[in-house]
């Protein structure tokens, strides 16, 4: 396996572990720490998308320009080598697709979690304002009713 495929394999493994960490239930403080850390890593890790895309183009180009071994002239070892390269190409396509899909999944999980946090903050502010408004309303109604009783 060439160096670029080893790198891509390790990146896919790391992305899978990160996706697993993000989807496991955990306390809110730990989850927010993990999400903030992963969000910091996501932007520099964006290189994986064009890298995997380039590798897909390389596989396509090699597939288009590969010598075919379909005739009876080919020896069994040549046919085996041809089939082996086809299997490697298929494996590498799956690896590239997994890298891109996992990156997108981790990105969306982090984005959804941040949106949920912001919505929870808005809800909390709204409840506090509503409670404050109800307290003011109670206070004004209490003072107005006490003024009526005094008269």
N, C-alpha and C positions, 0 to 999 in steps of 0.2 A: 504494500500500500504506500503510495507516495505521501510526501509530507503534507500537501494541501488536504488530502483526505483524512489524515490523522488529526490535523487541526480541526477540520470540520466535524469529525467524530467527537472530539473532546468538547467542542462548542455545543453540539447537539446534546451531549450528556449533561453539560452544565445547565443548559436551558431547561432540560427536563427536570433536573433537581430544583431549579428556581421555581418552575411552574408548580411543582409538587409542594414546595414550601409555601407558596402563595395561596394555594387552594386548601391546605390543611387548616382545620379550625385551631385558632390560638387566641390568647388574650389580646384585647384591643391594643395595648401598649406595644406588645411584641410585634403584632401584625403591622402597626403603623411604622415601626422601626424598620422592619423588613421591606415594606413597600417603599419607604423613602430611600433606603440603601439601593434597592433594585432600580428605582427610578434614576438614581445617579449613574448607575452602570449602563442603563439602556441607551443613552445617546452615544457614548463611545462604542458600544457594541453593535451599533447600526451597520458597521462595516460588513457584518455577516450577510446582509441582504444582497449587496452588489457582488460580494465574493461568491456566494452560492449561485447567483445569476450567471456570473462569468463561468463558473464551473459547469453549469447546465449548457451554456453555449459551446463550451469546449467539448463536452460529451456529444452534443448534436453534430458539431463539425467532424469529430472523429468518426461518428457513426456514418455520416454521409460519405466520407472518404476512405472508409475501411474496405479492404479487399474482401470480397465475398468468397466463401468456400462452400459452394453448393454442389459443384460438379463431382464427377467420379474421379477426376484427376487428383483431387486433394487426398493426402494421406490421412490416416486416422489421427495422428498427432497434430496435424494442421487443423483438422476439424475440431479436435478437443480444445486447442488453443483459441480458435475462433469462438467457440461456445463459451469458453471461460471469459473472454473479453466482453462478450455480450452480457453475461451474468454480472460481471464487475460494473459495467455501465449501468445496468438496471439498479444495482445496489446503490451506486453513487447518485443516481437520479432520486431515489427514495431518500437518501441522506440529505441532499440539497433541499428537497421539498420539506423534509422534517425541520431543517434548520430555519427556513423561512416561516413555516407555520408556527413553530414554537416561539420564535421571536415575536411574531404578531400576537400570539396568545398571551405571552407575558406582558407585552405592551398594553393590551386591552384589559387584562386583569388589574394592572396597576392603575390604569386610567379610570376604570369603574370604581375601584376602591377609593380613589381620590374624589370622584364625584359623590360617592356615598358619604364621605367625610364632610364635604362642603354642604350637602343637603342636610346632614344631621346638625351642622352648625347653624344653618338657616332656620331649621325647625326649633332648635333650642332658643335662638334669639326671638323667634316669633312667639314661642310659649312664654318667655320672660316678659315680652312686651304685652302680651295678652293678660298675663297675671298682673302686671303692673297696672294695666288699664282697668281691670276688674277691681283691684284694690282701691284705685282712685275713685271709681264709680261707687263702690261701697262706702268709702269715706265721705263722698259728697252726699250720698243718699242718707247716711247716718247723721251728718251734720244738719241737713235740711229737715230731717224728721225730728231731730232734737230741737231745732229752732221752732218747729210747729208745736211741739209739746210745751215749749216755754211760753208761747203766746196764749 
